Amino acid sequence: MELSPELKTRIEGEISKKSLCLFMKGTPDYPQCGFSQRAVALLNEIGADFHAVNVLEDQEIREGIKAYGNWPTIPQLYSKQKLVGGSDILMEMYQEGELEDLAKN
């Protein structure tokens, strides 16, 4: 997918709302896939303050975020406007204590 300047601006607007931004399927209160559910559970476990974007509500964002970060799957966590990764990477970071450090900075 070609990322239009308008879509890039919209994505960057979402990413800049808080230092942590999770693009996910569903909402933190009602995740719509197991991977999104795991990402939210990990972030909640460490008490992270994060902004969530439900990609199921916006097909353009859903496809655009994959192109923006060059990452093919959802969820995607951004920290300070930089892609961290998906739920597997978040799990590894959680197990190593790195996710909590990320949330504090």
C-alpha positions as CSV (number, residue, x, y, z in Angstrom):
1,M,0.0,0.0,0.0
2,E,1.2,3.5,-0.9
3,L,1.1,5.7,2.2
4,S,-0.5,9.1,1.2
5,P,0.9,12.2,2.9
6,E,-2.6,12.7,4.6
7,L,-2.6,9.2,6.0
8,K,1.0,9.5,7.2
9,T,0.0,12.7,9.0
10,R,-3.0,11.0,10.6
11,I,-0.9,8.1,11.8
12,E,1.8,10.5,13.2
13,G,-1.0,12.4,15.0
14,E,-2.1,9.2,16.7
15,I,1.4,8.2,17.6
16,S,2.2,11.5,19.1
17,K,-0.8,11.6,21.5
18,K,1.1,9.8,24.3
19,S,4.6,8.4,24.5
20,L,3.1,4.9,24.1
21,C,0.7,4.2,21.3
22,L,-0.8,0.7,20.6
23,F,-2.4,0.0,17.2
24,M,-4.7,-2.9,18.0
25,K,-7.8,-4.8,17.0
26,G,-10.5,-3.7,19.3
27,T,-10.2,-1.5,22.4
28,P,-8.2,-2.0,25.6
29,D,-11.5,-2.9,27.4
30,Y,-12.6,-5.2,24.6
31,P,-9.7,-6.6,22.5
32,Q,-10.8,-8.3,19.3
33,C,-7.9,-10.8,18.9
34,G,-5.7,-12.8,21.2
35,F,-2.5,-10.9,20.2
36,S,-4.1,-7.5,21.0
37,Q,-5.5,-8.9,24.2
38,R,-2.0,-10.1,25.2
39,A,-0.4,-6.7,24.4
40,V,-3.0,-4.8,26.4
41,A,-2.6,-7.3,29.3
42,L,1.2,-6.8,29.4
43,L,0.9,-3.0,29.2
44,N,-1.8,-3.0,32.0
45,E,0.4,-5.4,34.1
46,I,3.2,-2.8,34.2
47,G,0.8,0.1,34.7
48,A,1.6,1.8,31.4
49,D,-0.2,4.9,30.3
50,F,-0.9,4.3,26.6
51,H,-3.1,5.6,23.8
52,A,-4.9,2.8,21.8
53,V,-6.1,3.0,18.2
54,N,-8.7,0.5,17.1
55,V,-7.7,-0.4,13.5
56,L,-11.0,-2.3,13.0
57,E,-12.8,1.1,13.0
58,D,-10.7,2.5,10.1
59,Q,-9.5,0.3,7.2
60,E,-7.2,3.0,5.9
61,I,-5.4,3.2,9.3
62,R,-5.4,-0.6,9.5
63,E,-3.5,-1.0,6.2
64,G,-1.6,2.2,6.5
65,I,0.1,1.4,9.9
66,K,1.5,-1.8,8.3
67,A,3.2,0.3,5.6
68,Y,4.2,3.1,8.0
69,G,6.2,0.9,10.2
70,N,7.0,-1.7,7.6
71,W,5.5,-4.3,10.0
72,P,3.0,-6.7,8.6
73,T,0.9,-7.6,11.7
74,I,-1.2,-5.9,14.4
75,P,-0.9,-5.1,17.2
76,Q,2.0,-2.6,16.9
77,L,3.4,-0.7,19.8
78,Y,5.1,2.7,19.3
79,S,7.2,4.3,21.9
80,K,8.1,8.0,21.4
81,Q,7.0,7.7,17.7
82,K,9.3,4.7,17.1
83,L,8.0,1.2,16.4
84,V,8.8,-1.3,19.2
85,G,7.0,-4.3,17.7
86,G,4.1,-6.7,18.1
87,S,2.9,-8.9,20.9
88,D,5.7,-11.5,20.7
89,I,8.3,-8.7,21.1
90,L,6.3,-7.2,23.9
91,M,6.2,-10.5,25.7
92,E,10.0,-10.9,25.4
93,M,10.5,-7.4,26.6
94,Y,8.2,-8.0,29.5
95,Q,10.0,-11.2,30.5
96,E,13.4,-9.3,30.4
97,G,12.0,-6.3,32.4
98,E,12.6,-4.1,29.4
99,L,8.9,-3.3,28.8
100,E,8.5,-1.7,32.3
101,D,11.6,0.4,31.6
102,L,10.1,1.5,28.3
103,A,6.9,2.6,30.0
104,K,8.7,4.6,32.6
105,N,10.7,6.7,30.1
